[in-house]
């Protein structure tokens, strides 16, 4: 009887959650090393890629993604794209998105005035705003990092900053209010 009551109590809570894809730890990409990590190693840790795209010379871009929405715990979604050579060795991370309620929090856009190209680092920005929700890795080693603050379902702020391969700020690529684009 206790098991039935427990199941009846849990059922409405379980109905509040939905998800797509197999959850993996997108933060574990820091352990993946170009020319060392193989597609097989990534698949052992994260499961089979949800998509693969062939490029020239046998190169493939593999993508892993999942999304979960839970009314109790909020949003948790990730998408990671990694380029592998014809032998299955990692060449580079192409894109990394990890959206959680924690990295969609409010940030003070007025801090942009204190960020200085060539001086401010990605770590400096993260210490003020937290981790970006989206990072794009350029072929030259530079990265574009994007922060998002959702104020409502149809109102948000987005800032994208480009950093060089050493992590120093190059430029603000985007500083915008998004209305009804979301």
N, C-alpha and C positions, 0 to 999 in steps of 0.2 A: 504494500500500500504506500509506504514511504517513497519507493522508487517511482511509482505512478504520479504521486503528488509532485515530486522533484521534476519529473519530465514535463508535467503540465506547467510548472513554473518557468522552466528553461525555454520551452517552446516559443513563447512570445518574444523572448530576448533573441533567440536564434533567428527568428523571422526578421529582425531589424538589421541583419547583416547580409551583404551580397559581395561576391568576389568573382574575378575572372583571372585565369592564369595560375601558375604555381608560384607561391611566394618564395623569394630568395632574398639574401641579404645584399642589397646593392652597395653597401659600405665596404664589403669585402673586396671590392675592385682594387683597393690599395695593395692587396697582396699579389695581384696579377702583374707579371713583368713581361714587357716585350721581348721577343726572341727566346723566352724561357717557358712561359705559360702556354699550354696547348689548348685547343678546342676541347679535347677529351677531359682535361683537368677542370675547365670551366663547367662542362656538362656534368661532371661528377659532383661538383659543388652546388650548381644551380638547377640541374635537370636539362633536358633537351631544349635547345633554342626554340622560341616560338616562331621565328622566321629567319630565313637565310636568303641573301641576295648575292648572286655571282657577279664578279667584276672581271676585268681582263687579267690574263696570266694566271688564272686559277685562284685568284684572291676571292675570299668570301667575307661578307659582313654578316655576322650572326647577331640576332637581337633577342633579348629576354625581356619579358614584360609581364606585369600583373597589376591589378587594381582591386582594392577592397574598400567598401564603404560600410561603416558600422555606426549606427546611430549613437552607440555608447562611446566608442573610441575614435570616431571621425574617419578621415580619409588616410589611406596608405596606398600609394601607387608608385611603381618604378618602371623605368625603361632604360636599358643599357644596350648599346650597340658596340661591338668589338670587331675589328678587322683582323683576319687571319690569312697567312700566306697559303700557297698551294699545299704545303706540308702540314698545315694545321697549327703552325706557330703564330702566336699573337704578334701582330704588328703594332697596333695601337688601339686605345679606346677612342671611339668616334663620338659618342654621346652618352651622357649620364643624366637621367632625370629621376628625382626621388621627391615625391610630393607627400607631405604629411601635414597635419594641422599645425605642427610645431614650426615648419619652415614656410608657412603661409601667414605668419603672424605679422603684426604691425611693425614697421620699421620707420625710423625718422629720416625721411628723404632730405631734410635740411642738412644732414651730415655730409651729403654730396659736396657741399661747398668747401668742406675741410679735406676732401680726398684730392691728392695731388698726383698727376701722372709722373711716373718715374720715381716717386717716393712712397706713396701708399701701396701696401701689399695686399694680396688676397686675404691673408691672415688678419690684417688690420680691419678690413671690411667685415669679415666673418665675426670678429670680436664685437662689432657694433650691431650687426644685423643677423647673425647666425649663418648657418650653411645655406648656400643657394639651392633652389629647387631644381635648377637645370644648368648643366655644364656641357659646353660643346668644345671638343678638343680639335684644334686646327693642325694641319700638317706641319706647320713651322714650329710647333711646340706651344704656341699661344693658346689661351683658353678664353672663351666668353662665358661669363657666369651671370645668371639671371635670378633676381629676387622678386617675389610676388607677395603683395598684401591684399587679401580679399576683405573688403569692407562690407560687402553684401553680395547677393547672388549676381548682381549686374554692375558692380562697381569695384574696381581694383586699381592698385598702383603697381607698375612694373619698372624695374631698373635693371639694365644689362650693362656690365662693365667688362672690357677686354683687358686681359693681363698677359704679359710676355711670358716666355718659358721659365723665367726665374721667379714669377709670381708678382712682379711689379706692375702696377696699373699703367695701362697705355691710354685708355680713353673711356668715357661714358658713351656707350653705343645707343642706349635708349633710356629715356626717363619720361614715362607717360602714365596718364590716367586712362584706364580702359573702361569704357562704359558700354554695356550690352555686347561686348566682344566675347565675353566669357561663356 
